[in-house]
Amino acid sequence: MIRTQRNRPGPNPQRQRTSNRDGFCNHWHQRAQGSQDALIETHPAPPIFLDVRATISNNVDYAYGDGSTATQRYRSSRLWETVLDLWTEADCCANPTDDENAWSHLVDRILRVSVFGSELLKVRSLQTQSFHEYLLPVLPSGMTVNRKVNYCLTSSIDNPNFGPIYDILSSGTSTLTLGLTNDAVTENLPILFGVEIKKTNGDIDDAEVQLKIFFHAFFKRLEYIETYLERKVDMAVMGVVVHGHIWIPYVACRDGTELHVERLAHAICHTESFLGVFTTISLMDRI
């Protein structure tokens, strides 16, 4: 039933927003049913997203997955409702009265969709945990920079290849520690990906600093592992800064004793539209 609005000139923004969502939902439902005639609609994107649309989600087929494991697992009617629900929640998070907890809940859900069904990775919150102090950078004054990321992806103990290793490390028979935190449960879980969250008007520079502290702790732990193994291990680590709707991936590696961190500008994605949420899930799965 459509109610007639009186004494309210001009379009209703809330009704227009709902109409746009319905259009997106109908398009994706038609695509799921095999229709090739459905029109592809997108919201106008800020300039920062233009190269993303060109390289990552230039067409719907690429954003749809093109072999991505997470999107393959979600190729069902459940996918469209899940993405639409995430998009609706992302839209609500943009309310200036909401704090970072609202964005954190959204990020947690997107991460869990990305690793759904995987035996390799598990989403964990680090908001109530601390890194080992000896892994953190030290200022010239001698003070330790005790900051950490909000969320992370760790190795899963359900992984048949890692589970037995975790049992040995947790039994106390080995002096080797793989994790970064001083929590008894997670200190032997390798943290493989860090996520720092800031609301739309939050300080993105501060978020980048916190992510770099995670990178520093990761490679500091790697040095201890190399000493234990008596050999060098060449590897890189990734993370993402979530600044409101925008997801900015970073990659870090070592060059001798120097730590190099690079922003992957071509892989920036967002949650401002239905397609944006879908592309974000696909990107996180690929990473």
C-alpha positions in Angstrom: 0.0 0.0 0.0 1.4 3.4 -1.0 0.6 6.3 1.2 0.1 9.7 -0.4 2.4 12.4 1.1 0.8 15.8 1.5 2.4 19.2 2.1 5.9 17.6 1.4 7.2 19.0 -1.9 9.9 17.2 -3.8 11.0 13.6 -3.8 11.3 11.6 -0.6 15.0 10.7 -0.2 14.2 7.6 1.9 11.7 6.3 -0.6 14.1 7.0 -3.5 16.8 5.1 -1.6 14.5 2.1 -1.1 13.6 2.2 -4.8 17.2 2.1 -5.8 17.8 -0.9 -3.6 14.8 -2.7 -5.0 16.2 -2.1 -8.5 19.5 -3.5 -7.6 17.9 -6.5 -5.9 15.7 -7.2 -8.9 18.6 -7.0 -11.3 20.7 -9.5 -9.4 17.7 -11.8 -8.9 17.2 -11.8 -12.7 20.9 -12.5 -13.2 20.7 -15.5 -10.8 17.8 -16.8 -12.9 19.9 -16.6 -16.1 18.4 -13.4 -17.6 20.9 -11.6 -19.8 18.7 -8.7 -20.4 18.9 -7.1 -17.0 20.2 -3.6 -17.0 23.3 -2.9 -15.0 22.8 0.1 -12.8 25.5 1.7 -10.6 25.5 4.7 -8.2 27.8 7.6 -9.2 31.2 6.9 -7.7 33.7 9.4 -6.3 36.9 9.8 -8.4 38.9 7.6 -5.9 36.8 4.6 -7.1 37.2 5.1 -10.8 40.4 3.1 -11.2 38.8 0.4 -9.0 35.9 0.0 -11.3 38.2 -0.2 -14.3 40.6 -2.8 -12.9 38.7 -4.9 -10.4 35.0 -4.6 -11.2 34.9 -3.3 -14.7 32.0 -5.6 -15.5 29.5 -7.6 -13.5 31.0 -10.9 -14.4 34.3 -10.0 -12.9 32.7 -8.7 -9.7 30.5 -11.8 -9.6 33.6 -13.8 -8.9 35.3 -15.3 -11.9 36.5 -18.2 -9.9 36.7 -16.6 -6.5 36.1 -19.2 -3.9 33.9 -17.2 -1.6 31.6 -16.1 -4.3 31.4 -19.6 -5.7 30.3 -20.8 -2.3 27.6 -18.1 -2.2 26.2 -18.6 -5.7 22.7 -19.1 -4.5 19.6 -17.0 -3.7 21.1 -16.4 -0.3 23.9 -14.2 -1.8 21.6 -11.5 -3.0 19.8 -11.1 0.4 23.2 -11.2 2.2 24.7 -8.5 0.1 21.6 -6.3 0.2 21.5 -6.7 4.0 25.1 -5.6 4.3 24.6 -2.7 2.0 21.6 -1.6 4.1 23.7 -1.9 7.3 26.6 0.1 5.7 24.1 2.8 4.8 23.0 3.0 8.4 26.6 3.1 9.7 27.1 6.4 7.8 24.9 8.1 10.3 27.1 10.7 12.0 25.6 9.7 15.4 27.0 6.2 15.1 30.5 5.4 16.5 33.1 2.9 15.3 31.3 0.0 16.9 28.6 0.2 14.2 31.3 0.0 11.5 33.1 -2.8 13.4 30.0 -4.9 13.3 29.7 -4.4 9.6 33.3 -5.2 9.0 33.1 -8.4 11.1 30.2 -9.6 9.0 31.9 -8.9 5.7 35.0 -10.7 6.8 33.0 -13.7 7.9 31.2 -13.9 4.6 34.6 -13.7 2.8 36.1 -16.7 4.7 32.8 -18.6 5.0 33.4 -22.4 4.6 37.2 -22.0 4.8 39.3 -24.3 7.0 42.3 -22.1 6.6 41.3 -18.8 8.1 39.3 -17.5 11.1 38.1 -14.0 11.9 39.1 -12.8 15.3 38.6 -9.5 17.2 41.7 -8.0 18.9 39.8 -5.2 20.6 40.2 -6.7 24.1 43.7 -8.1 23.5 47.2 -6.7 23.5 50.4 -7.5 21.6 53.5 -8.7 23.3 55.4 -5.6 24.4 58.7 -6.9 22.9 57.1 -7.0 19.5 56.1 -3.3 19.5 58.1 -0.4 18.2 59.9 1.8 20.7 60.1 5.6 20.5 63.4 7.5 21.0 62.2 8.4 24.5 62.1 4.7 25.3 58.3 4.4 25.4 56.6 1.5 23.7 53.9 2.3 21.1 51.1 0.1 22.5 48.6 0.2 19.7 46.9 -2.6 17.7 44.4 -3.3 14.9 40.7 -4.0 15.5 40.3 -7.3 13.7 42.5 -9.9 12.1 42.5 -13.2 10.2 44.4 -16.0 11.8 45.2 -19.6 10.9 42.3 -21.8 11.9 42.8 -24.7 14.3 40.3 -26.6 12.2 42.8 -26.7 9.5 44.1 -30.4 9.5 47.6 -29.2 8.6 47.8 -26.5 11.3 45.7 -28.1 14.0 48.4 -30.6 15.2 51.0 -27.9 15.2 48.8 -25.7 17.4 48.3 -28.5 19.8 52.1 -29.0 20.1 52.8 -25.3 20.6 49.9 -25.0 23.2 51.1 -28.0 25.2 54.2 -26.1 26.4 56.7 -28.6 25.0 58.0 -26.0 22.5 59.5 -22.6 23.2 58.3 -21.3 19.8 55.4 -18.9 19.7 53.7 -18.0 16.4 51.2 -15.3 17.5 51.4 -11.6 18.4 49.1 -11.4 21.4 49.7 -12.3 25.0 46.3 -14.1 25.3 46.7 -17.7 26.3 44.4 -18.9 23.5 45.5 -16.9 20.6 49.3 -16.4 21.3 50.0 -19.4 19.1 47.7 -18.4 16.3 49.6 -16.7 13.4 47.9 -13.4 12.5 48.0 -13.2 8.8 45.9 -10.1 8.0 45.1 -7.0 10.0 42.1 -4.7 9.8 42.0 -1.2 11.4 38.6 0.6 11.4 37.8 4.3 11.5 34.4 5.9 11.1 33.8 8.3 8.2 35.1 11.4 10.0 37.8 9.4 11.8 41.6 10.0 11.4 42.8 7.9 8.6 46.5 8.8 9.3 46.0 7.3 12.8 44.5 4.2 11.2 47.5 3.8 8.9 49.9 4.2 11.9 48.1 1.4 13.8 48.2 -0.9 10.8 52.0 -0.2 10.4 52.4 -1.1 14.1 50.8 -4.5 13.3 53.2 -4.9 10.3 56.1 -4.1 12.6 55.0 -6.7 15.2 54.4 -9.3 12.5 58.0 -9.1 11.2 59.4 -8.8 14.6 57.7 -12.2 15.4 59.0 -13.5 12.1 62.6 -12.7 13.2 62.1 -14.9 16.3 60.7 -17.7 14.2 63.7 -17.4 11.8 66.1 -17.7 14.8 64.3 -20.8 15.9 64.4 -22.3 12.4 67.9 -21.1 11.8 67.0 -19.8 8.3 65.5 -16.8 6.6 61.8 -16.7 5.6 60.8 -14.4 2.8 57.2 -13.3 2.9 54.8 -10.4 2.8 51.8 -9.5 4.9 48.7 -7.6 4.1 46.1 -5.5 5.9 43.3 -3.1 5.3 42.2 0.3 6.7 38.4 0.6 6.7 37.6 4.4 6.7 33.9 4.6 6.7 32.7 3.1 3.4 36.2 2.9 1.9 38.4 -0.2 2.2 42.1 0.5 1.5 44.4 -2.5 1.2 48.1 -2.3 2.1 51.0 -4.8 1.7 54.2 -4.8 3.7 57.5 -6.6 3.2 61.1 -6.4 4.4 64.2 -5.2 2.5 67.0 -6.2 4.8 66.2 -4.4 8.1 63.9 -1.9 6.4 60.1 -2.3 6.5 58.3 -1.2 3.3 54.6 -0.5 3.3 52.6 0.2 0.1 49.0 1.3 -0.4 47.3 -0.7 -3.1 45.5 2.2 -4.7 44.3 0.2 -7.6 42.5 -2.2 -5.2 40.5 0.3 -3.1 36.9 -0.7 -2.8 33.8 0.5 -1.0 30.4 -0.3 0.5 28.4 2.6 -0.8 26.5 0.5 -3.3 25.2 -3.0 -3.8 28.0 -3.7 -6.4 30.5 -2.1 -4.1 29.7 -4.5 -1.2 29.8 -7.4 -3.6 33.2 -6.3 -4.9 34.5 -5.8 -1.4 33.6 -9.4 -0.4 35.2 -10.7 -3.6 38.4 -8.6 -3.1 38.8 -9.9 0.5 38.3 -13.4 -0.7 41.1 -13.0 -3.3 43.4 -11.4 -0.8 
